[in-house]
Amino acid sequence: MTDKIKAAIEEIRPFLQSHGGDVEFVSFEDGIVNVRLQGACHGCAGAQQTLKLGIQRVLQEQFPDDVKSVESV
């Protein structure tokens, strides 16, 4: 499952990079995907929205039975 999540995040990265940000996969455990927001995304006022409405939404659509939440670490 981890490899599939990493691959999905790779598909999301170009969108974030086009806005000066990036995302790094950290871990997946008990349905929680931990990521590290980087660049313009780190500390951005819209970071929580990017995390929940962007990254989490995409991962939950692709893996509805596996991904419960995405958290920034």
LUMKE-665473 format. One record per residue: residue in three letters; chain; x, y, z of N, C-alpha, C, O, CB in turn. Coordinates in pm, whole numbers, plus 50000, padded with zeros to 5 digits. Glycine has a CB too. Example, Ala and Ser with C-alpha at 12.3 -4.5 7.8 and 13.67 -1.06 7.14 Angstrom:
REM LUMKE-665473
<r rest="ALA" kette="A" n_xx="51319" n_yy="49431" n_zz="50780" ca_xx="51230" ca_yy="49550" ca_zz="50780" c_xx="51320" c_yy="49670" c_zz="50780" o_xx="51424" o_yy="49668" o_zz="50846" cb_xx="51131" cb_yy="49553" cb_zz="50905"/>
<r rest="SER" kette="A" n_xx="51285" n_yy="49775" n_zz="50708" ca_xx="51367" ca_yy="49894" ca_zz="50714" c_xx="51290" c_yy="50003" c_zz="50787" o_xx="51341" o_yy="50114" o_zz="50804" cb_xx="51408" cb_yy="49940" cb_zz="50572"/>
***
This chain:
REM LUMKE-665473
<r rest="MET" kette="A" n_xx="50083" n_yy="49880" n_zz="50000" ca_xx="50000" ca_yy="50000" ca_zz="50000" c_xx="50087" c_yy="50126" c_zz="50000" o_xx="50054" o_yy="50224" o_zz="49934" cb_xx="49906" cb_yy="50000" cb_zz="50122"/>
<r rest="THR" kette="A" n_xx="50197" n_yy="50122" n_zz="50073" ca_xx="50284" ca_yy="50239" ca_zz="50081" c_xx="50332" c_yy="50281" c_zz="49943" o_xx="50335" o_yy="50401" o_zz="49912" cb_xx="50404" cb_yy="50210" cb_zz="50171"/>
<r rest="ASP" kette="A" n_xx="50370" n_yy="50186" n_zz="49860" ca_xx="50417" ca_yy="50220" ca_zz="49725" c_xx="50308" c_yy="50283" c_zz="49642" o_xx="50335" o_yy="50374" o_zz="49563" cb_xx="50470" cb_yy="50095" cb_zz="49655"/>
<r rest="LYS" kette="A" n_xx="50184" n_yy="50238" n_zz="49658" ca_xx="50072" ca_yy="50295" ca_zz="49584" c_xx="50045" c_yy="50439" c_zz="49630" o_xx="50016" o_yy="50526" o_zz="49547" cb_xx="49946" cb_yy="50209" cb_zz="49602"/>
<r rest="ILE" kette="A" n_xx="50054" n_yy="50463" n_zz="49759" ca_xx="50033" ca_yy="50597" ca_zz="49812" c_xx="50144" c_yy="50690" c_zz="49764" o_xx="50117" o_yy="50803" o_zz="49724" cb_xx="50029" cb_yy="50595" cb_zz="49967"/>
<r rest="LYS" kette="A" n_xx="50268" n_yy="50642" n_zz="49766" ca_xx="50380" ca_yy="50723" ca_zz="49717" c_xx="50360" c_yy="50759" c_zz="49570" o_xx="50387" o_yy="50872" o_zz="49529" cb_xx="50512" cb_yy="50648" cb_zz="49735"/>
<r rest="ALA" kette="A" n_xx="50313" n_yy="50664" n_zz="49491" ca_xx="50289" ca_yy="50689" ca_zz="49349" c_xx="50179" c_yy="50794" c_zz="49329" o_xx="50190" o_yy="50880" o_zz="49241" cb_xx="50251" cb_yy="50558" cb_zz="49277"/>
<r rest="ALA" kette="A" n_xx="50075" n_yy="50787" n_zz="49409" ca_xx="49967" ca_yy="50885" ca_zz="49400" c_xx="50016" c_yy="51023" c_zz="49439" o_xx="49978" o_yy="51122" o_zz="49376" cb_xx="49849" cb_yy="50843" cb_zz="49490"/>
<r rest="ILE" kette="A" n_xx="50100" n_yy="51031" n_zz="49541" ca_xx="50157" ca_yy="51160" ca_zz="49582" c_xx="50245" c_yy="51218" c_zz="49472" o_xx="50247" o_yy="51339" o_zz="49451" cb_xx="50238" cb_yy="51145" cb_zz="49712"/>
<r rest="GLU" kette="A" n_xx="50316" n_yy="51132" n_zz="49401" ca_xx="50398" ca_yy="51178" ca_zz="49288" c_xx="50311" c_yy="51244" c_zz="49181" o_xx="50356" o_yy="51336" o_zz="49113" cb_xx="50477" cb_yy="51060" cb_zz="49227"/>
<r rest="GLU" kette="A" n_xx="50188" n_yy="51197" n_zz="49166" ca_xx="50097" ca_yy="51257" ca_zz="49068" c_xx="50047" c_yy="51394" c_zz="49115" o_xx="50014" o_yy="51479" o_zz="49032" cb_xx="49978" cb_yy="51164" cb_zz="49044"/>
<r rest="ILE" kette="A" n_xx="50041" n_yy="51415" n_zz="49245" ca_xx="49994" ca_yy="51541" ca_zz="49304" c_xx="50104" c_yy="51646" c_zz="49304" o_xx="50076" o_yy="51765" o_zz="49290" cb_xx="49943" cb_yy="51518" cb_zz="49448"/>
<r rest="ARG" kette="A" n_xx="50228" n_yy="51604" n_zz="49319" ca_xx="50342" ca_yy="51695" ca_zz="49335" c_xx="50354" c_yy="51803" c_zz="49228" o_xx="50382" o_yy="51918" o_zz="49263" cb_xx="50468" cb_yy="51616" cb_zz="49336"/>
<r rest="PRO" kette="A" n_xx="50333" n_yy="51773" n_zz="49100" ca_xx="50348" ca_yy="51880" ca_zz="48999" c_xx="50254" c_yy="51999" c_zz="49023" o_xx="50292" o_yy="52113" o_zz="48996" cb_xx="50323" cb_yy="51823" cb_zz="48861"/>
<r rest="PHE" kette="A" n_xx="50135" n_yy="51974" n_zz="49072" ca_xx="50043" ca_yy="52083" ca_zz="49102" c_xx="50100" c_yy="52172" c_zz="49212" o_xx="50101" o_yy="52294" o_zz="49200" cb_xx="49904" cb_yy="52029" cb_zz="49144"/>
<r rest="LEU" kette="A" n_xx="50149" n_yy="52110" n_zz="49319" ca_xx="50207" ca_yy="52187" ca_zz="49429" c_xx="50333" c_yy="52260" c_zz="49385" o_xx="50355" o_yy="52375" o_zz="49423" cb_xx="50239" cb_yy="52095" cb_zz="49547"/>
<r rest="GLN" kette="A" n_xx="50415" n_yy="52194" n_zz="49305" ca_xx="50539" ca_yy="52254" ca_zz="49258" c_xx="50512" c_yy="52375" c_zz="49168" o_xx="50590" o_yy="52470" o_zz="49166" cb_xx="50623" cb_yy="52151" cb_zz="49182"/>
<r rest="SER" kette="A" n_xx="50402" n_yy="52370" n_zz="49095" ca_xx="50368" ca_yy="52483" ca_zz="49008" c_xx="50332" c_yy="52608" c_zz="49089" o_xx="50328" o_yy="52718" o_zz="49034" cb_xx="50252" cb_yy="52445" cb_zz="48916"/>
<r rest="HIS" kette="A" n_xx="50305" n_yy="52590" n_zz="49218" ca_xx="50273" ca_yy="52702" ca_zz="49307" c_xx="50387" c_yy="52729" c_zz="49405" o_xx="50369" o_yy="52800" o_zz="49504" cb_xx="50144" cb_yy="52673" cb_zz="49383"/>
<r rest="GLY" kette="A" n_xx="50505" n_yy="52674" n_zz="49378" ca_xx="50621" ca_yy="52699" ca_zz="49462" c_xx="50632" c_yy="52611" c_zz="49584" o_xx="50718" o_yy="52634" o_zz="49669" cb_xx="50619" cb_yy="52838" cb_zz="49505"/>
<r rest="GLY" kette="A" n_xx="50548" n_yy="52509" n_zz="49593" ca_xx="50551" ca_yy="52420" ca_zz="49709" c_xx="50590" c_yy="52279" c_zz="49670" o_xx="50629" o_yy="52252" o_zz="49556" cb_xx="50417" cb_yy="52418" cb_zz="49778"/>
<r rest="ASP" kette="A" n_xx="50579" n_yy="52190" n_zz="49766" ca_xx="50607" ca_yy="52049" ca_zz="49740" c_xx="50555" c_yy="51968" c_zz="49858" o_xx="50517" o_yy="52023" o_zz="49961" cb_xx="50760" cb_yy="52024" cb_zz="49719"/>
<r rest="VAL" kette="A" n_xx="50553" n_yy="51838" n_zz="49841" ca_xx="50509" ca_yy="51748" ca_zz="49947" c_xx="50600" c_yy="51626" c_zz="49946" o_xx="50638" o_yy="51576" o_zz="49840" cb_xx="50359" cb_yy="51708" cb_zz="49929"/>
<r rest="GLU" kette="A" n_xx="50633" n_yy="51578" n_zz="50064" ca_xx="50717" ca_yy="51460" ca_zz="50081" c_xx="50642" c_yy="51357" c_zz="50163" o_xx="50591" o_yy="51388" o_zz="50271" cb_xx="50853" cb_yy="51497" cb_zz="50147"/>
<r rest="PHE" kette="A" n_xx="50635" n_yy="51234" n_zz="50114" ca_xx="50577" ca_yy="51123" ca_zz="50190" c_xx="50668" c_yy="51092" c_zz="50308" o_xx="50790" o_yy="51083" o_zz="50291" cb_xx="50556" cb_yy="50997" cb_zz="50100"/>
<r rest="VAL" kette="A" n_xx="50610" n_yy="51076" n_zz="50427" ca_xx="50688" ca_yy="51041" ca_zz="50547" c_xx="50656" c_yy="50900" c_zz="50591" o_xx="50747" o_yy="50818" o_zz="50608" cb_xx="50661" cb_yy="51141" cb_zz="50661"/>
<r rest="SER" kette="A" n_xx="50526" n_yy="50869" n_zz="50610" ca_xx="50490" ca_yy="50736" ca_zz="50657" c_xx="50341" c_yy="50709" c_zz="50635" o_xx="50263" o_yy="50801" o_zz="50609" cb_xx="50525" cb_yy="50720" cb_zz="50806"/>
<r rest="PHE" kette="A" n_xx="50305" n_yy="50581" n_zz="50647" ca_xx="50165" ca_yy="50539" ca_zz="50642" c_xx="50146" c_yy="50433" c_zz="50749" o_xx="50210" o_yy="50328" o_zz="50746" cb_xx="50127" cb_yy="50484" cb_zz="50499"/>
<r rest="GLU" kette="A" n_xx="50057" n_yy="50463" n_zz="50844" ca_xx="50033" ca_yy="50368" ca_zz="50952" c_xx="49891" c_yy="50385" c_zz="51004" o_xx="49846" o_yy="50497" o_zz="51030" cb_xx="50136" cb_yy="50388" cb_zz="51066"/>
<r rest="ASP" kette="A" n_xx="49820" n_yy="50275" n_zz="51020" ca_xx="49683" ca_yy="50275" ca_zz="51074" c_xx="49589" c_yy="50370" c_zz="51000" o_xx="49506" o_yy="50437" o_zz="51061" cb_xx="49687" cb_yy="50313" cb_zz="51221"/>
<r rest="GLY" kette="A" n_xx="49604" n_yy="50376" n_zz="50870" ca_xx="49515" ca_yy="50459" ca_zz="50789" c_xx="49553" c_yy="50605" c_zz="50781" o_xx="49485" o_yy="50684" o_zz="50715" cb_xx="49379" cb_yy="50450" cb_zz="50841"/>
<r rest="ILE" kette="A" n_xx="49661" n_yy="50644" n_zz="50848" ca_xx="49706" ca_yy="50783" ca_zz="50850" c_xx="49829" c_yy="50797" c_zz="50760" o_xx="49930" o_yy="50729" o_zz="50779" cb_xx="49738" cb_yy="50829" cb_zz="50995"/>
<r rest="VAL" kette="A" n_xx="49819" n_yy="50888" n_zz="50664" ca_xx="49932" ca_yy="50920" ca_zz="50578" c_xx="49997" c_yy="51046" c_zz="50635" o_xx="49932" o_yy="51150" o_zz="50646" cb_xx="49888" cb_yy="50940" cb_zz="50427"/>
<r rest="ASN" kette="A" n_xx="50123" n_yy="51036" n_zz="50669" ca_xx="50198" ca_yy="51151" ca_zz="50719" c_xx="50284" c_yy="51206" c_zz="50606" o_xx="50359" o_yy="51132" o_zz="50542" cb_xx="50286" cb_yy="51113" cb_zz="50841"/>
<r rest="VAL" kette="A" n_xx="50272" n_yy="51336" n_zz="50583" ca_xx="50349" ca_yy="51403" ca_zz="50478" c_xx="50417" c_yy="51526" c_zz="50538" o_xx="50380" o_yy="51573" o_zz="50645" cb_xx="50258" cb_yy="51442" cb_zz="50358"/>
<r rest="ARG" kette="A" n_xx="50515" n_yy="51575" n_zz="50466" ca_xx="50582" ca_yy="51699" ca_zz="50505" c_xx="50564" c_yy="51798" c_zz="50391" o_xx="50610" o_yy="51774" o_zz="50279" cb_xx="50736" cb_yy="51675" cb_zz="50537"/>
<r rest="LEU" kette="A" n_xx="50496" n_yy="51908" n_zz="50419" ca_xx="50480" ca_yy="52013" ca_zz="50320" c_xx="50608" c_yy="52094" c_zz="50315" o_xx="50669" o_yy="52123" o_zz="50418" cb_xx="50359" cb_yy="52104" cb_zz="50353"/>
<r rest="GLN" kette="A" n_xx="50649" n_yy="52132" n_zz="50193" ca_xx="50776" ca_yy="52202" ca_zz="50175" c_xx="50757" c_yy="52323" c_zz="50087" o_xx="50652" o_yy="52343" o_zz="50027" cb_xx="50882" cb_yy="52108" cb_zz="50115"/>
<r rest="GLY" kette="A" n_xx="50861" n_yy="52404" n_zz="50080" ca_xx="50859" ca_yy="52523" ca_zz="49996" c_xx="50750" c_yy="52618" c_zz="50038" o_xx="50728" o_yy="52640" o_zz="50157" cb_xx="50841" cb_yy="52484" cb_zz="49850"/>
<r rest="ALA" kette="A" n_xx="50681" n_yy="52675" n_zz="49941" ca_xx="50576" ca_yy="52773" ca_zz="49969" c_xx="50461" c_yy="52713" c_zz="50049" o_xx="50388" o_yy="52786" o_zz="50116" cb_xx="50524" cb_yy="52832" cb_zz="49839"/>
<r rest="CYS" kette="A" n_xx="50444" n_yy="52582" n_zz="50043" ca_xx="50335" ca_yy="52517" ca_zz="50115" c_xx="50361" c_yy="52513" c_zz="50266" o_xx="50267" o_yy="52515" o_zz="50345" cb_xx="50315" cb_yy="52375" cb_zz="50064"/>
<r rest="HIS" kette="A" n_xx="50488" n_yy="52508" n_zz="50304" ca_xx="50523" ca_yy="52501" ca_zz="50446" c_xx="50492" c_yy="52635" c_zz="50511" o_xx="50553" o_yy="52737" o_zz="50477" cb_xx="50674" cb_yy="52464" cb_zz="50466"/>
<r rest="GLY" kette="A" n_xx="50398" n_yy="52636" n_zz="50603" ca_xx="50362" ca_yy="52758" ca_zz="50674" c_xx="50267" c_yy="52849" c_zz="50599" o_xx="50233" o_yy="52957" o_zz="50648" cb_xx="50483" cb_yy="52833" cb_zz="50707"/>
<r rest="CYS" kette="A" n_xx="50223" n_yy="52808" n_zz="50483" ca_xx="50129" ca_yy="52888" ca_zz="50404" c_xx="49993" c_yy="52891" c_zz="50473" o_xx="49952" o_yy="52795" o_zz="50537" cb_xx="50116" cb_yy="52830" cb_zz="50260"/>
<r rest="ALA" kette="A" n_xx="49924" n_yy="53004" n_zz="50458" ca_xx="49791" ca_yy="53017" ca_zz="50519" c_xx="49694" c_yy="52912" c_zz="50464" o_xx="49602" o_yy="52870" o_zz="50535" cb_xx="49735" cb_yy="53157" cb_zz="50494"/>
<r rest="GLY" kette="A" n_xx="49712" n_yy="52871" n_zz="50340" ca_xx="49624" ca_yy="52772" ca_zz="50279" c_xx="49674" c_yy="52630" c_zz="50289" o_xx="49619" o_yy="52540" o_zz="50225" cb_xx="49603" cb_yy="52806" cb_zz="50135"/>
<r rest="ALA" kette="A" n_xx="49778" n_yy="52607" n_zz="50370" ca_xx="49838" ca_yy="52474" ca_zz="50379" c_xx="49738" c_yy="52369" c_zz="50427" o_xx="49735" o_yy="52258" o_zz="50373" cb_xx="49957" cb_yy="52477" cb_zz="50473"/>
<r rest="GLN" kette="A" n_xx="49657" n_yy="52401" n_zz="50525" ca_xx="49560" ca_yy="52305" ca_zz="50577" c_xx="49457" c_yy="52270" c_zz="50470" o_xx="49416" o_yy="52154" o_zz="50457" cb_xx="49488" cb_yy="52363" cb_zz="50703"/>
<r rest="GLN" kette="A" n_xx="49417" n_yy="52369" n_zz="50392" ca_xx="49323" ca_yy="52345" ca_zz="50284" c_xx="49386" c_yy="52257" c_zz="50176" o_xx="49322" o_yy="52165" o_zz="50125" cb_xx="49275" cb_yy="52479" cb_zz="50223"/>
<r rest="THR" kette="A" n_xx="49512" n_yy="52284" n_zz="50143" ca_xx="49584" ca_yy="52201" ca_zz="50045" c_xx="49593" c_yy="52058" c_zz="50096" o_xx="49574" o_yy="51963" o_zz="50021" cb_xx="49726" cb_yy="52258" cb_zz="50019"/>
<r rest="LEU" kette="A" n_xx="49622" n_yy="52044" n_zz="50224" ca_xx="49639" ca_yy="51912" ca_zz="50284" c_xx="49508" c_yy="51833" c_zz="50282" o_xx="49506" o_yy="51718" o_zz="50237" cb_xx="49689" cb_yy="51925" cb_zz="50428"/>
<r rest="LYS" kette="A" n_xx="49400" n_yy="51893" n_zz="50329" ca_xx="49273" ca_yy="51821" ca_zz="50345" c_xx="49190" c_yy="51816" c_zz="50216" o_xx="49139" o_yy="51710" o_zz="50180" cb_xx="49192" cb_yy="51885" cb_zz="50455"/>
<r rest="LEU" kette="A" n_xx="49177" n_yy="51929" n_zz="50148" ca_xx="49091" ca_yy="51934" ca_zz="50029" c_xx="49165" c_yy="51892" c_zz="49903" o_xx="49102" o_yy="51862" o_zz="49801" cb_xx="49036" cb_yy="52073" cb_zz="50011"/>
<r rest="GLY" kette="A" n_xx="49297" n_yy="51889" n_zz="49910" ca_xx="49375" ca_yy="51848" ca_zz="49794" c_xx="49430" c_yy="51707" c_zz="49811" o_xx="49378" o_yy="51612" o_zz="49752" cb_xx="49489" cb_yy="51944" cb_zz="49771"/>
<r rest="ILE" kette="A" n_xx="49534" n_yy="51695" n_zz="49890" ca_xx="49605" ca_yy="51568" ca_zz="49904" c_xx="49517" c_yy="51460" c_zz="49965" o_xx="49508" o_yy="51349" o_zz="49910" cb_xx="49730" cb_yy="51587" cb_zz="49989"/>
<r rest="GLN" kette="A" n_xx="49452" n_yy="51490" n_zz="50077" ca_xx="49369" ca_yy="51389" ca_zz="50142" c_xx="49253" c_yy="51345" c_zz="50053" o_xx="49223" o_yy="51226" o_zz="50044" cb_xx="49314" cb_yy="51442" cb_zz="50275"/>
<r rest="ARG" kette="A" n_xx="49188" n_yy="51439" n_zz="49988" ca_xx="49075" ca_yy="51406" ca_zz="49902" c_xx="49117" c_yy="51311" c_zz="49790" o_xx="49048" o_yy="51212" o_zz="49762" cb_xx="49014" cb_yy="51535" cb_zz="49843"/>
<r rest="VAL" kette="A" n_xx="49229" n_yy="51342" n_zz="49726" ca_xx="49278" ca_yy="51257" ca_zz="49617" c_xx="49311" c_yy="51117" c_zz="49668" o_xx="49272" o_yy="51018" o_zz="49606" cb_xx="49402" cb_yy="51320" cb_zz="49551"/>
<r rest="LEU" kette="A" n_xx="49382" n_yy="51108" n_zz="49780" ca_xx="49420" ca_yy="50977" ca_zz="49832" c_xx="49299" c_yy="50896" c_zz="49878" o_xx="49295" o_yy="50774" o_zz="49860" cb_xx="49519" cb_yy="50993" cb_zz="49948"/>
<r rest="GLN" kette="A" n_xx="49200" n_yy="50962" n_zz="49938" ca_xx="49080" ca_yy="50891" ca_zz="49982" c_xx="48996" c_yy="50846" c_zz="49862" o_xx="48929" o_yy="50743" o_zz="49869" cb_xx="48995" cb_yy="50980" cb_zz="50074"/>
<r rest="GLU" kette="A" n_xx="48998" n_yy="50921" n_zz="49753" ca_xx="48927" ca_yy="50878" ca_zz="49632" c_xx="48993" c_yy="50754" c_zz="49573" o_xx="48924" o_yy="50663" o_zz="49528" cb_xx="48924" cb_yy="50992" cb_zz="49527"/>
<r rest="GLN" kette="A" n_xx="49126" n_yy="50751" n_zz="49574" ca_xx="49199" ca_yy="50638" ca_zz="49516" c_xx="49202" c_yy="50516" c_zz="49608" o_xx="49204" o_yy="50402" o_zz="49561" cb_xx="49340" cb_yy="50680" cb_zz="49482"/>
<r rest="PHE" kette="A" n_xx="49203" n_yy="50540" n_zz="49738" ca_xx="49216" ca_yy="50431" ca_zz="49836" c_xx="49113" c_yy="50448" c_zz="49948" o_xx="49150" o_yy="50466" o_zz="50064" cb_xx="49360" cb_yy="50427" cb_zz="49896"/>
<r rest="PRO" kette="A" n_xx="48983" n_yy="50441" n_zz="49915" ca_xx="48879" ca_yy="50472" ca_zz="50012" c_xx="48877" c_yy="50379" c_zz="50135" o_xx="48834" o_yy="50421" o_zz="50243" cb_xx="48747" cb_yy="50466" cb_zz="49945"/>
<r rest="ASP" kette="A" n_xx="48921" n_yy="50259" n_zz="50119" ca_xx="48917" ca_yy="50165" ca_zz="50232" c_xx="49044" c_yy="50168" c_zz="50316" o_xx="49051" o_yy="50105" o_zz="50422" cb_xx="48895" cb_yy="50026" cb_zz="50181"/>
<r rest="ASP" kette="A" n_xx="49145" n_yy="50241" n_zz="50269" ca_xx="49275" ca_yy="50237" ca_zz="50336" c_xx="49316" c_yy="50370" c_zz="50402" o_xx="49371" o_yy="50370" o_zz="50512" cb_xx="49381" cb_yy="50197" cb_zz="50237"/>
<r rest="VAL" kette="A" n_xx="49289" n_yy="50481" n_zz="50335" ca_xx="49334" ca_yy="50610" ca_zz="50384" c_xx="49221" c_yy="50677" c_zz="50463" o_xx="49115" o_yy="50708" o_zz="50408" cb_xx="49380" cb_yy="50701" cb_zz="50268"/>
<r rest="LYS" kette="A" n_xx="49246" n_yy="50700" n_zz="50592" ca_xx="49150" ca_yy="50766" ca_zz="50679" c_xx="49176" c_yy="50917" c_zz="50685" o_xx="49083" o_yy="50997" o_zz="50688" cb_xx="49155" cb_yy="50705" cb_zz="50819"/>
<r rest="SER" kette="A" n_xx="49304" n_yy="50953" n_zz="50688" ca_xx="49341" ca_yy="51093" ca_zz="50704" c_xx="49481" c_yy="51117" c_zz="50651" o_xx="49562" o_yy="51024" o_zz="50640" cb_xx="49331" cb_yy="51135" cb_zz="50852"/>
<r rest="VAL" kette="A" n_xx="49510" n_yy="51243" n_zz="50618" ca_xx="49644" ca_yy="51285" ca_zz="50582" c_xx="49683" c_yy="51395" c_zz="50680" o_xx="49608" o_yy="51490" o_zz="50700" cb_xx="49652" cb_yy="51336" cb_zz="50432"/>
<r rest="GLU" kette="A" n_xx="49799" n_yy="51380" n_zz="50741" ca_xx="49847" ca_yy="51475" ca_zz="50842" c_xx="49983" c_yy="51529" c_zz="50803" o_xx="50065" o_yy="51458" o_zz="50743" cb_xx="49854" cb_yy="51409" cb_zz="50981"/>
<r rest="SER" kette="A" n_xx="50007" n_yy="51653" n_zz="50837" ca_xx="50137" ca_yy="51715" ca_zz="50814" c_xx="50223" c_yy="51699" c_zz="50938" o_xx="50178" o_yy="51725" o_zz="51049" cb_xx="50122" cb_yy="51866" cb_zz="50777"/>
<r rest="VAL" kette="A" n_xx="50346" n_yy="51656" n_zz="50917" ca_xx="50439" ca_yy="51639" ca_zz="51031" c_xx="50558" c_yy="51732" c_zz="51016" o_xx="50647" o_yy="51733" o_zz="51101" cb_xx="50487" cb_yy="51492" cb_zz="51041"/>
***
